[in-house]
Amino acid sequence: MKTLTAIPVYNEARYLDAVLAEVRKFSSEILVVNDGSTDETPSLLARHRDLHLVVHRQNRGYGAAIRSAFAFAQAHHYDVLVTMDCDGQHEPARISVLLEALGADVDLVSGSRYLRTFRHDSAPPPDRQRINNLVTGELNRRLGLQLTDAFCGFKAYRVRRLAQLELHEDGWGMPLELWVQAAHAGWSIREVGVPLLYLDPSRAFGGVLNDAEERLRYYRGIIDRESARLSASHASTSKASEACY
């Protein structure tokens, strides 16, 4: 099974070398998507000759970085793509847990920080936990999913399934777009527990998303928009099929 671990980075010089050193213990092929970093990240990456690298000249956002990772995995014919963050929140040793859970009948394994507790869990920022709970609950009700954590970026994807996605969201809300599309496509989804680690609880989202209520509106807007788009597309396809008879 040809596996790639992809790590989006934006100004992660503080953590980069340590995270890459750990990931190398569990993944032989690593892709870093440098999403327009303006700190020392580019110069640090230049020292790592054994990496695959995609560079965004300007910062485009988390969703855009993940889409670049998807495109790379498809273009280079990987079987499985693992995605993880570079801020120390995801333990590379858990890569094997995700891969083990990705059985032949599973399309996506998603880490969950709320599925079980770990001894070294951190206390999450209250507004983030509240919004995660609200959004996760709405996805479950509207899509028939059984998620416990809608926002964990630690995932393992069956690459052949990625061609079914039409993702356009560049920002932090991209996972919600993905959940809606994956549910409509009938993906088999499994969650596995991963530790809840917040090494820098003060890290900001940026701009208006620093306001919790604005962030919640943004997330709900993506769910509404994508659900409406797919419903309209399904209705149009159904009418076209009826016309053929």
Buried (B, 14 or more C-beta within 10 A) or exposed (E): EEBBBBBBBBBBBBBBBEBBEBBBEBBEBBBBBBBBBEBEBBEBBEEBEEBBBBEBEEBBBBBBBBBBBBEBBBEEEBBBBBBBBBBBBBBBEBBEBBBEBBEEEBBBBBBBBBBBEEEEBBEBBEBBBEBBBBBBEBBBEBBEBEBBBBBBBBBBBBBEBBEEBEBBBBBBBBBBBBBBBBBBEEBBBBBBBBBBBBEEEEEEBEEEBEEBEEBBEBBBEBBBBBBEBBEEEEEEEEEEEEEEE
